[in-house]
Amino acid sequence: MTDPHVTPPAALLAADLSGRTALVTGAASGIGAAVAVALASAGAKVHAVDRDAEGLERLDDVAGLQPLVADLADLDGLSALPTDVDVLVNNAGIQHVSPLEDFPLERFDLILDLMLAAPFRLVRQSLPHMYGRGWGRVVNVSSVHGLRASAFKAAYVTAKHGLEGLSKVTALEGGPHGVTSNCVNPAYVRTPLVEQQVADQARTHGIPESEVLGSVMLEPVAVKRLVEPEEVAALVLFLCGPASDSVTGASFAMDGGWTAH
């Protein structure tokens, strides 16, 4: 006999976000686009935020998705973004590969603004609505570099480590209000951001571009392939569903075994 008080596993895994509103940053391509599509497919109204207007246009045919052009590095402009969001996915990011002694100061500041200060401000202005509804999901697309460091990525590693701390504080404060906060930590994902790194990695490491994938990007992982954006989106969707109601303050390594070392 089936216990009527036990929710079937299939129901726990099916995220129904009908009536919910989401905001996804860096949504024009890669992980952000995959996440925005996944949330919209689950029934959410999705504000897809990116400075790349042309990239957002490619998502025009996705039902429930509303493109919103904005530069997240313009911190004062963030207050103009929607605040009545139930699901906030902080995903936007850029990379710069350079030794510490040559790292451009303005590039360091930009990366910290975009990848740490902006998420803080978005969390800060979204929480009142979530608290008012007694439900909310903050998902921070961090990185294996939020858990491990790599040479030549001072700004990126610093920002991701800071995002991990912000996510945990959000979990502690949001828990009593029905709000969870978690990080997703992929290794290298098949995205334009990773593709753009190849030349920088080759120059910094002094190797041909053809060797970057095997010698640098996939060297520390046991699963020798890039992560697909849709895999990350599926994990984000899980963190917005009923099976994750008690999951908060966590960091989910999707790193092919990188952190197993």
Order of alpha helices (4+ residues) and beta strands (2+ residues): alpha-beta-alpha-beta-alpha-beta-beta-alpha-alpha-beta-alpha-beta-alpha-alpha-beta
